[in-house]
Amino acid sequence: MDWLLVILSLIVLWIASLCKIIHTSSSPSRTFFLSNGGAFCKKNVLLVVAHPDDESMFFSPTISYLISRGHNLHILCLSIGNADGMGNARKHELYKACAVLKVPLQKVNVLDRPELQDGFGQIWDHNLLARIIKEEVSRHEIDVIITFDGYGVSGHCNHCDVHYGVRLLQENPQSLQAWELVSTNIFRKYSGPIDIWLSMLLAIKDTDRMHCLLNEQPKKSFHAMSEHSSQWVWFRKLFVSFSSYTYVNTLRKINV
């Protein structure tokens, strides 16, 4: 009987959380990420990821927020995800997913360099990453970079390397903001939309350094991830359904 009560409580909380997300999508957002004192200020933003599908599995709330507010979003994907020999297919899947997410294809840059190959045993050179990202920043006059934090959500070494490449770039004095996607513990990670409440609470405590972005179009995240057909297997379907990153992103300012 006690377990039944717990399950019913979780179902009610899950539904309430989804209702909160739906309400947010139909009402003006109180989130002032990248705004200047509450006033809109269009930014050139670079999202830096390691593999095709990172953008849909982890960053879709951020992408939805930026596109809906009219920011100029570019995506730099540092590999084609060729660990299983499907790199070319995954590259084209990324383009299709970005089309769903309303990111123009000419603003998506996918690299395939021998030094940056997908894999848990593939360590990427941080200095090389910093140089590549710096070139992208200069090419598109980027104001803001968004990427993984030091744990990289899943602990994948390529995700972590991307973070440290951005940090290395940040060590050079320049008027460039950088934000990291905050990794959570396993319970929050697989709590689905329920995590929005704690994410919002933690962001409120540090409004200068943290912002909580709710996914205003979670269905679009599923659609985008489904475009990665080579990766759209049963356990990733479960991941996207139960992952809090489908419903909310907490971004933290990177201070070097």
Protein Blocks (a to p, Z undefined) as FASTA:
>chain_A
ZZmmmmmmmmmmmmmmmmmmmmmmmpccfbfghiahhiacddddddddfbehklmmmmmm
mmmmmmmnopacddddfbehlmnopmmmmmmmmmmmmmmnopafklcccdddfklccdfk
lccdfklmmmmmmmmmmmnopabdcdddfkoonopaklmmmmmmmmmmmmpgcddddddd
ddddfklmmnojmlmmmmmmmmmmmmmlgccdddfblmlmmmmmmmmmmlmcfklmmmmm
mpmklmoccdddddZZ
